[in-house]
Amino acid sequence: MTPTRTRALAALALTLTGSVGLAACGGGAPDPAAPGASTAYANGKTFTLNLASDPGALDPQGSATSALFGLTQYAYDNLVAVAKDGSIQPQLASSWTVDGTTVTLQLKDGITCADGSAFTAQTVVDNITYVVNPDNKSPFLGVFIPAGTTATASGSAVTLKLAAPAPFVLTALANLPMVCDAGMKDRSTLKAGTNGTGPYVLTEAVPSTRYTYELRKGYTWGPGGATTAEAGMPAKVVVKIVANETTSANELLAGTINAVQITGPDADRLAGAGLESVGMQALIGEQWYNQGDGHATADPAVRMALTQALDLKQLQVALTSGKGAPPTQLAALEPLGCSGDAVTGHVPSFDVAAAGAALDAAGWTKGPDGIRAKDGKKLSLTFIYPNSLGTGGGAAAELAVAAWKAVGVEVTAKQQTQTEASGAVFGTGAWDIVWLPLNVSTPDQVMPFVSGTTAPKGTNFASIDNAGYLAAATKAMKANGAEGCKDWFAAEQALFKAADVVPFANNVVPTFVKSAKLSIIGSIVPTSIRMLG
């Protein structure tokens, strides 16, 4: 998302355990794994999960890529949790109230960190203060905690004062991982280690290879009251970094791993072999343009032409191996804050002739080699897409590059890891077009990525400045939760009509599981994992 910024995640952050994009929403309470079948559970086992992308530095508040967000859930907790039905459930907080711009949370008794220290209300205040400080460049600022929020502690109670109404504030807090005091004091210890209250603690970190977590005893404050005393919880969790989906599928069939998210054609092979899967609806095809100074894509005519040159339906088919569906909204991760269709009829239609005409009118003329130029400079663009999109990502990218070439645009495609892609969009700016799906569950979580301060100082990585979006989103922010959905959809439509953001594919992304059971709410819920005998 995982700075590399966004579960959601969250943020961005996508949150998806197999790292489809930027963070996602989640961390909620699990459904009971195989109710009534606890006698089949096996204790003391190791749960092994393959991820397509390395998470990079492990600071849970420093990156929003879904690879990191999924790992964060093992070692860190959130203040509250979101259940599959969208209801808010206890986690670190036992109760809460929301009164206008004041949020009060009461912490549970006896919460301890992995190092044995107490987790207190003041620790929460320190976490909030850190993320809200723009100097710390946390991607969660404005996404999971509103800008301008202040926090105070009194006993075991935490009071948040919001600078403005936040329609989905509790859902946002369900995605904000809490770091313990020692980690807050020395952030460098979080790069390759963990310091949280979560059900597991990191014991081994071998970047680009594996991460090992061990179960904590005495953990009783999990989402919805989950504990680590449940039968069948794995004693260890090993997360392996394996970029090739076919390799991961083979390992799952051989029984050397227990779970992997598959986005490409190997999913058919695993399903045909009778393996169970847990699906998650996600926006996996989403195109952005760099509107920063010096980029040809800052020209609205170029963005419109690049969009009209694409047959988005065919891209959807290629990316999802024919299994996907058209997107309906930007906040697509269930449970949804808003339900409906903001996309259909508002994204520029496939029209090659119109694309060429737009470029002609903007002064981009074709040369002898068929590539357009203006003022002596070729229309040559860099297009990046993450390897987490699987084999379908490569096929769709080839299709897009060919379509752009047909209208006279020279595009160089670069497949990158999530960490590399996020580093480019939030850091170097060395890109013109990117496929970087942002997976969140409420529309307000999209706002920091499409407005406000631009990267590298902010999360608006595409340098979008859309007055129509801001007007509708500002109105929506004043409403309570779903009451503002009509305005949120109007805001998103302003982005689509201007070709600022181009969503083109949804898919139910399966996580295949063998010799284990689990639940997914944005990413795997660690306290839901049960090993089978």
C-alpha positions as CSV (number, residue, x, y, z in Angstrom):
1,M,0.0,0.0,0.0
2,T,2.9,-0.5,3.2
3,P,6.9,5.4,3.0
4,T,5.8,3.1,1.0
5,R,2.4,4.3,2.2
6,T,-1.4,2.8,2.8
7,R,-4.6,-2.0,4.7
8,A,-5.7,-0.4,3.9
9,L,-4.7,-0.6,3.5
10,A,-6.4,0.7,5.4
11,A,-5.4,2.0,4.4
12,L,-3.5,1.6,2.0
13,A,-1.9,0.5,3.1
14,L,-4.9,-2.1,0.3
15,T,-4.6,-3.7,3.5
16,L,-4.8,-8.1,1.2
17,T,-2.5,-10.7,2.8
18,G,-1.2,-11.7,-0.6
19,S,-0.3,-8.1,-1.3
20,V,-2.6,-7.1,-4.1
21,G,-2.1,-3.4,-3.4
22,L,-2.2,-0.7,-0.8
23,A,-3.7,-1.2,2.5
24,A,-7.0,-2.6,3.4
25,C,-9.5,-2.3,6.2
26,G,-9.8,-5.0,8.7
27,G,-8.4,-6.6,11.8
28,G,-11.8,-7.6,12.8
29,A,-13.1,-10.4,15.0
30,P,-13.0,-13.8,13.2
31,D,-15.8,-16.1,12.5
32,P,-15.5,-19.3,14.6
33,A,-13.2,-21.7,12.7
34,A,-15.1,-25.0,12.1
35,P,-17.6,-24.6,14.9
36,G,-18.1,-27.9,16.9
37,A,-15.0,-29.5,15.3
38,S,-12.4,-28.5,17.9
39,T,-11.5,-32.1,18.5
40,A,-9.9,-32.1,15.0
41,Y,-7.6,-29.2,15.9
42,A,-3.9,-29.8,16.5
43,N,-1.8,-27.8,19.0
44,G,1.8,-26.9,18.7
45,K,2.0,-26.8,14.9
46,T,3.5,-24.3,12.5
47,F,1.3,-22.3,10.1
48,T,3.3,-21.4,6.9
49,L,2.1,-18.6,4.6
50,N,3.6,-17.5,1.3
51,L,3.6,-13.8,0.3
52,A,4.4,-12.5,-3.2
53,S,6.2,-9.4,-1.9
54,D,8.5,-8.6,0.9
55,P,7.1,-6.1,3.4
56,G,10.3,-4.0,3.7
57,A,10.9,-2.2,7.0
58,L,8.5,-3.6,9.6
59,D,7.5,-0.3,11.4
60,P,3.7,-0.9,11.5
61,Q,3.0,2.9,11.2
62,G,5.5,3.6,8.5
63,S,4.1,1.9,5.5
64,A,0.7,0.9,4.1
65,T,1.5,-1.8,1.6
66,S,-0.8,-4.8,2.1
67,A,2.3,-7.1,2.6
68,L,3.3,-5.2,5.7
69,F,-0.3,-4.7,6.9
70,G,-1.0,-8.4,6.8
71,L,2.2,-9.1,8.9
72,T,1.4,-6.3,11.3
73,Q,-1.7,-8.1,12.5
74,Y,0.3,-10.9,14.1
75,A,2.3,-8.7,16.5
76,Y,0.1,-5.6,16.9
77,D,-3.4,-4.8,18.0
78,N,-5.9,-2.1,17.2
79,L,-8.1,-0.2,19.6
80,V,-11.3,-1.8,18.1
81,A,-12.1,-4.4,15.5
82,V,-14.5,-4.7,12.6
83,A,-16.5,-7.8,12.2
84,K,-17.5,-9.3,8.8
85,D,-21.0,-7.7,9.2
86,G,-19.4,-4.2,9.7
87,S,-20.1,-4.0,13.4
88,I,-17.5,-2.6,15.7
89,Q,-16.2,-5.0,18.3
90,P,-13.8,-4.7,21.3
91,Q,-10.1,-5.2,20.9
92,L,-7.7,-3.2,23.1
93,A,-10.7,-1.0,24.1
94,S,-13.6,-2.6,25.9
95,S,-16.0,0.2,25.3
96,W,-16.3,3.5,23.5
97,T,-18.5,6.5,22.8
98,V,-18.7,8.9,19.9
99,D,-20.2,12.3,20.6
100,G,-19.8,14.6,17.6
101,T,-16.0,15.3,17.4
102,T,-15.2,13.6,20.7
103,V,-14.3,9.9,20.9
104,T,-13.8,8.2,24.2
105,L,-12.3,4.7,24.6
106,Q,-12.0,2.7,27.7
107,L,-9.0,0.2,27.7
108,K,-9.3,-3.3,28.9
109,D,-7.5,-4.2,32.1
110,G,-4.2,-6.2,32.1
111,I,-3.0,-5.6,28.6
112,T,0.7,-6.3,28.3
113,C,3.3,-5.9,25.6
114,A,5.5,-8.7,24.2
115,D,8.4,-7.3,26.4
116,G,6.2,-7.7,29.5
117,S,5.5,-4.0,30.0
118,A,2.0,-2.6,30.6
119,F,0.1,-1.1,27.7
120,T,-1.6,2.1,29.0
121,A,-3.9,4.9,27.9
122,Q,-0.8,7.1,27.7
123,T,0.7,4.6,25.2
124,V,-2.4,5.1,23.0
125,V,-2.0,8.9,23.3
126,D,1.7,8.6,22.3
127,N,0.7,6.5,19.2
128,I,-2.0,9.0,18.1
129,T,0.4,11.9,18.6
130,Y,3.1,10.2,16.6
131,V,0.9,9.4,13.6
132,V,-0.8,12.8,13.6
133,N,2.5,14.7,13.5
134,P,3.1,15.3,9.8
135,D,6.9,15.3,10.3
136,N,6.7,11.6,10.9
137,K,5.2,11.0,7.5
138,S,3.0,8.1,8.6
139,P,0.7,7.1,5.7
140,F,-2.0,6.6,8.2
141,L,-2.4,10.3,8.9
142,G,-5.8,11.3,7.5
143,V,-6.6,7.7,6.6
144,F,-7.0,6.0,9.9
145,I,-6.7,9.0,12.2
146,P,-8.0,12.4,11.1
147,A,-5.5,15.2,10.7
148,G,-5.6,17.6,13.7
149,T,-6.7,15.0,16.2
150,T,-5.5,15.4,19.7
151,A,-5.5,12.8,22.4
152,T,-5.5,12.8,26.2
153,A,-5.4,10.0,28.8
154,S,-7.1,9.8,32.2
155,G,-6.7,6.5,34.0
156,S,-7.5,3.8,31.5
157,A,-9.6,6.1,29.3
158,V,-8.5,7.8,26.1
159,T,-10.2,10.9,24.7
160,L,-9.8,11.9,21.1
161,K,-10.7,15.4,20.0
162,L,-11.2,15.5,16.3
163,A,-10.6,18.7,14.3
164,A,-13.6,18.0,12.2
165,P,-16.4,15.4,11.9
166,A,-15.1,11.9,10.8
167,P,-18.0,9.8,9.5
168,F,-16.4,6.4,9.9
169,V,-14.0,7.1,12.7
170,L,-14.3,3.8,14.6
171,T,-13.8,1.8,11.4
172,A,-10.7,3.9,10.8
173,L,-9.4,3.2,14.3
174,A,-9.8,-0.5,13.7
175,N,-6.9,-0.2,11.2
176,L,-4.5,1.8,13.3
177,P,-1.9,-0.6,14.9
178,M,-0.7,0.3,18.4
179,V,3.1,0.3,19.2
180,C,4.3,-0.3,22.8
181,D,6.4,2.2,24.7
182,A,9.9,0.9,24.0
183,G,9.1,0.8,20.2
184,M,7.8,4.4,20.4
185,K,11.0,5.5,22.1
186,D,13.3,3.9,19.6
187,R,11.6,3.5,16.2
188,S,14.8,1.9,14.7
189,T,14.0,-1.3,16.7
190,L,10.8,-1.7,14.6
191,K,12.5,-2.0,11.3
192,A,13.4,-5.7,11.8
193,G,11.6,-6.4,15.0
194,T,8.2,-6.0,16.7
195,N,7.0,-4.4,19.9
196,G,3.3,-4.7,20.3
197,T,0.5,-6.3,22.2
198,G,-0.5,-8.8,19.5
199,P,-0.9,-12.6,19.7
200,Y,2.5,-13.3,18.2
201,V,6.0,-11.9,18.5
202,L,8.6,-11.8,15.7
203,T,11.5,-14.1,16.5
204,E,13.3,-14.1,13.1
205,A,13.5,-11.7,10.2
206,V,15.3,-12.6,7.0
207,P,14.3,-10.0,4.4
208,S,13.1,-11.3,1.1
209,T,13.1,-14.8,2.5
210,R,11.0,-15.4,5.7
211,Y,9.6,-14.0,8.9
212,T,8.9,-16.2,11.9
213,Y,6.5,-15.4,14.7
214,E,5.9,-17.3,18.0
215,L,2.6,-17.5,19.9
216,R,2.3,-15.4,23.1
217,K,0.8,-17.0,26.2
218,G,-1.7,-15.1,28.3
219,Y,-3.1,-13.1,25.4
220,T,-6.8,-12.4,26.2
221,W,-7.6,-9.1,24.5
222,G,-7.9,-10.1,20.9
223,P,-10.7,-8.9,18.4
224,G,-14.1,-9.8,19.9
225,G,-12.5,-11.3,23.0
226,A,-10.2,-13.7,21.2
227,T,-7.4,-15.4,23.2
228,T,-4.3,-17.5,22.4
229,A,-5.6,-20.3,24.6
230,E,-7.9,-21.6,21.9
231,A,-7.2,-25.1,20.7
232,G,-5.5,-25.3,17.3
233,M,-3.8,-22.0,17.2
234,P,-0.4,-22.4,15.6
235,A,2.6,-22.2,18.0
236,K,4.5,-20.6,15.1
237,V,3.7,-18.6,12.0
238,V,6.3,-18.6,9.2
239,V,5.8,-16.1,6.4
240,K,7.8,-17.0,3.3
241,I,8.4,-14.5,0.4
242,V,7.8,-16.3,-2.8
243,A,7.1,-14.2,-5.9
244,N,6.2,-16.9,-8.3
245,E,2.5,-18.0,-7.9
246,T,3.1,-21.4,-9.6
247,T,5.9,-22.2,-7.1
248,S,3.5,-21.3,-4.3
249,A,0.7,-23.3,-5.7
250,N,3.0,-26.3,-6.0
251,E,4.2,-25.9,-2.4
252,L,0.6,-25.8,-1.2
253,L,-0.3,-28.9,-3.1
254,A,2.8,-30.7,-1.7
255,G,1.7,-29.6,1.8
256,T,4.9,-27.7,2.6
257,I,2.9,-24.5,3.2
258,N,-0.6,-24.0,4.6
259,A,-1.9,-20.9,2.8
260,V,-1.3,-18.6,-0.2
261,Q,-3.3,-15.9,-2.0
262,I,-3.5,-16.7,-5.8
263,T,-4.6,-14.0,-8.2
264,G,-3.7,-15.8,-11.5
265,P,-4.6,-19.0,-13.4
266,D,-3.1,-21.3,-10.8
267,A,-6.2,-20.8,-8.8
268,D,-8.1,-23.1,-11.2
269,R,-5.5,-25.8,-10.6
270,L,-5.8,-25.5,-6.8
271,A,-9.6,-25.5,-6.9
272,G,-9.6,-28.5,-9.2
273,A,-7.4,-30.3,-6.7
274,G,-10.2,-29.8,-4.1
275,L,-8.4,-27.3,-1.9
276,E,-10.6,-25.0,0.1
277,S,-10.2,-21.2,-0.2
278,V,-11.4,-18.1,1.5
279,G,-12.4,-15.3,-0.9
280,M,-12.2,-11.6,-0.5
281,Q,-13.7,-9.0,-2.9
282,A,-11.1,-6.4,-3.8
283,L,-10.4,-3.7,-6.4
284,I,-7.3,-5.1,-8.1
285,G,-7.3,-3.0,-11.3
286,E,-6.8,0.7,-10.7
287,Q,-4.8,3.1,-12.9
288,W,-3.3,6.4,-11.7
289,Y,-1.4,9.2,-13.6
290,N,1.4,11.3,-12.2
291,Q,0.2,14.9,-12.5
292,G,3.3,16.3,-10.9
293,D,5.3,19.1,-12.7
294,G,7.4,17.8,-15.6
295,H,5.2,14.9,-16.4
296,A,3.3,14.7,-19.7
297,T,0.5,13.1,-17.7
298,A,0.0,16.4,-15.9
299,D,-1.8,17.4,-19.2
300,P,-5.6,16.5,-18.9
301,A,-5.7,15.8,-22.6
302,V,-2.9,13.2,-22.3
303,R,-4.7,11.5,-19.3
304,M,-8.0,11.4,-21.2
305,A,-6.3,10.0,-24.3
306,L,-4.5,7.3,-22.4
307,T,-7.8,6.3,-20.8
308,Q,-9.8,6.3,-23.9
309,A,-7.2,4.3,-25.7
310,L,-7.8,1.3,-23.4
311,D,-10.5,-1.3,-23.7
312,L,-11.0,-1.5,-19.9
313,K,-13.2,-4.6,-20.2
314,Q,-10.4,-6.5,-22.0
315,L,-8.0,-5.3,-19.3
316,Q,-10.3,-6.7,-16.7
317,V,-10.5,-10.1,-18.4
318,A,-6.7,-10.3,-18.8
319,L,-5.9,-9.2,-15.3
320,T,-8.4,-11.5,-13.6
321,S,-8.1,-14.5,-16.0
322,G,-11.7,-13.9,-17.0
323,K,-13.0,-14.2,-13.4
324,G,-13.4,-10.6,-12.5
325,A,-16.1,-8.0,-12.6
326,P,-16.4,-4.3,-13.3
327,P,-15.6,-2.1,-10.3
328,T,-18.4,-0.2,-8.6
329,Q,-16.6,2.2,-6.2
330,L,-13.2,3.1,-4.9
331,A,-13.8,1.8,-1.3
332,A,-14.4,-1.9,-2.3
333,L,-13.2,-3.9,0.6
334,E,-15.9,-5.6,2.6
335,P,-17.5,-4.8,5.0
336,L,-18.4,-1.7,2.9
337,G,-19.1,1.8,4.4
338,C,-21.2,2.6,1.2
339,S,-22.9,0.3,-1.2
340,G,-23.8,1.1,-4.8
341,D,-22.3,1.9,-8.2
342,A,-20.4,5.1,-8.6
343,V,-18.3,3.9,-11.6
344,T,-20.6,2.8,-14.4
345,G,-21.1,5.5,-17.0
346,H,-18.6,7.9,-15.5
347,V,-15.2,6.5,-16.6
348,P,-14.3,7.7,-20.1
349,S,-15.3,5.2,-22.7
350,F,-13.0,3.2,-25.0
351,D,-12.7,5.4,-28.1
352,V,-9.4,5.2,-30.1
353,A,-10.4,7.9,-32.5
354,A,-11.3,10.3,-29.7
355,A,-7.9,9.5,-28.0
356,G,-6.0,10.4,-31.1
357,A,-8.0,13.5,-31.7
358,A,-7.4,14.7,-28.1
359,L,-3.7,14.3,-28.5
360,D,-3.8,16.1,-31.9
361,A,-5.6,19.0,-30.3
362,A,-3.1,19.1,-27.5
363,G,-0.3,19.5,-30.0
364,W,1.1,15.9,-29.8
365,T,1.8,15.0,-33.4
366,K,3.0,11.7,-34.8
367,G,6.5,11.4,-36.1
368,P,7.8,9.0,-38.8
369,D,8.2,6.3,-36.2
370,G,4.5,6.6,-35.2
371,I,5.4,8.1,-31.8
372,R,4.0,11.5,-31.0
373,A,6.1,14.5,-29.9
374,K,5.5,18.1,-28.8
375,D,8.1,20.9,-28.8
376,G,10.7,18.3,-29.8
377,K,10.0,16.0,-26.9
378,K,8.6,12.5,-27.5
379,L,5.5,11.3,-25.7
380,S,7.5,8.6,-23.9
381,L,6.1,7.4,-20.5
382,T,7.1,5.0,-17.7
383,F,4.4,2.6,-16.5
384,I,4.9,0.5,-13.4
385,Y,2.8,-2.3,-12.0
386,P,3.4,-4.6,-9.0
387,N,4.4,-8.2,-9.2
388,S,1.7,-9.0,-6.7
389,L,-0.9,-8.7,-9.6
390,G,0.5,-12.1,-10.7
391,T,0.6,-13.4,-14.2
392,G,-2.6,-11.6,-15.1
393,G,-0.9,-8.4,-14.3
394,G,1.8,-9.0,-16.9
395,A,-0.8,-10.0,-19.6
396,A,-2.9,-6.9,-18.9
397,A,0.2,-4.7,-19.0
398,E,1.2,-6.0,-22.4
399,L,-2.3,-5.3,-23.7
400,A,-2.2,-1.7,-22.3
401,V,1.2,-0.9,-23.7
402,A,0.1,-2.2,-27.2
403,A,-3.1,0.0,-27.0
404,W,-1.1,3.1,-26.1
405,K,1.4,2.5,-28.9
406,A,-1.5,2.3,-31.4
407,V,-2.4,5.9,-30.6
408,G,1.3,7.1,-30.7
409,V,2.4,6.9,-27.1
410,E,5.7,5.1,-26.3
411,V,5.2,3.4,-22.9
412,T,7.9,1.4,-21.1
413,A,6.4,-1.1,-18.7
414,K,8.3,-2.1,-15.5
415,Q,7.1,-4.8,-13.2
416,Q,8.2,-4.1,-9.6
417,T,7.8,-5.4,-6.1
418,Q,5.3,-3.6,-4.0
419,T,8.0,-2.0,-2.0
420,E,9.7,-0.8,-5.2
421,A,6.5,0.5,-6.7
422,S,5.5,2.3,-3.5
423,G,8.9,3.8,-3.2
424,A,8.5,5.2,-6.7
425,V,5.1,6.7,-6.2
426,F,5.6,8.1,-2.7
427,G,9.3,8.9,-3.1
428,T,11.2,9.2,-6.3
429,G,8.3,10.2,-8.5
430,A,10.0,8.2,-11.4
431,W,6.7,7.1,-13.0
432,D,4.0,8.4,-15.2
433,I,1.4,5.7,-15.1
434,V,0.9,3.1,-12.3
435,W,-1.4,0.3,-11.5
436,L,-1.5,0.4,-7.7
437,P,-4.9,-0.7,-6.3
438,L,-5.9,1.0,-3.1
439,N,-8.1,-1.2,-1.0
440,V,-10.1,0.4,1.7
441,S,-13.6,-0.1,3.1
442,T,-14.9,3.5,3.6
443,P,-14.7,6.3,1.1
444,D,-13.2,8.8,3.5
445,Q,-10.1,6.7,3.7
446,V,-9.6,7.4,0.0
447,M,-9.5,11.2,0.5
448,P,-5.8,11.6,1.5
449,F,-4.7,9.7,-1.6
450,V,-6.6,11.9,-4.0
451,S,-6.3,15.4,-2.4
452,G,-4.1,17.4,-0.2
453,T,-0.4,17.4,0.3
454,T,1.5,15.7,-2.5
455,A,4.2,13.1,-2.2
456,P,6.9,12.8,-0.9
457,K,5.6,15.0,2.0
458,G,2.0,13.7,1.8
459,T,0.0,10.7,0.5
460,N,-1.5,12.4,-2.6
461,F,1.1,10.5,-4.7
462,A,-0.5,11.3,-8.0
463,S,-0.7,15.1,-7.3
464,I,-4.4,15.2,-7.9
465,D,-6.2,18.5,-7.7
466,N,-9.9,18.0,-8.5
467,A,-12.2,20.8,-7.3
468,G,-15.3,18.7,-7.9
469,Y,-14.1,15.9,-5.8
470,L,-13.2,18.2,-2.9
471,A,-16.5,20.0,-3.0
472,A,-18.5,16.7,-2.8
473,A,-16.2,15.0,-0.3
474,T,-16.2,18.0,2.0
475,K,-20.0,17.9,2.0
476,A,-19.9,14.1,2.7
477,M,-17.5,14.5,5.6
478,K,-20.2,16.4,7.4
479,A,-22.7,13.6,7.3
480,N,-22.8,10.6,9.7
481,G,-21.5,7.4,8.2
482,A,-23.6,6.0,5.3
483,E,-25.8,9.2,5.3
484,G,-23.1,10.8,3.2
485,C,-22.7,8.0,0.6
486,K,-24.5,9.9,-2.2
487,D,-22.0,12.7,-1.9
488,W,-19.1,10.3,-1.6
489,F,-20.2,8.7,-4.9
490,A,-20.5,12.2,-6.5
491,A,-16.9,12.9,-5.3
492,E,-15.6,9.7,-6.8
493,Q,-17.4,10.3,-10.1
494,A,-15.6,13.7,-10.4
495,L,-12.3,11.8,-10.3
496,F,-13.5,9.3,-12.9
497,K,-14.8,11.9,-15.3
498,A,-11.5,13.7,-15.2
499,A,-9.5,10.5,-15.7
500,D,-7.7,11.2,-12.4
501,V,-8.3,7.7,-11.2
502,V,-9.4,4.8,-13.5
503,P,-10.7,1.7,-11.8
504,F,-11.1,-1.2,-14.2
505,A,-11.3,-4.6,-12.4
506,N,-12.7,-6.1,-9.3
507,N,-12.1,-9.7,-8.3
508,V,-12.8,-12.2,-5.5
509,V,-9.2,-13.0,-4.6
510,P,-8.9,-16.5,-3.1
511,T,-6.6,-17.5,-0.3
512,F,-6.2,-21.2,-0.6
513,V,-5.7,-23.2,2.6
514,K,-4.5,-26.7,3.4
515,S,-4.5,-28.4,6.8
516,A,-5.8,-25.3,8.4
517,K,-8.8,-23.0,8.7
518,L,-8.9,-19.2,8.9
519,S,-11.0,-16.1,8.4
520,I,-10.2,-13.0,6.4
521,I,-11.3,-9.5,7.0
522,G,-9.1,-7.4,4.9
523,S,-6.2,-9.8,5.7
524,I,-5.9,-13.0,7.6
525,V,-7.1,-12.6,11.2
526,P,-4.3,-14.3,13.2
527,T,-6.6,-15.3,16.1
528,S,-8.8,-17.2,13.6
529,I,-6.1,-19.6,12.4
530,R,-6.7,-23.2,13.4
531,M,-4.4,-26.0,12.5
532,L,-6.0,-29.3,11.6
533,G,-4.9,-32.7,12.9
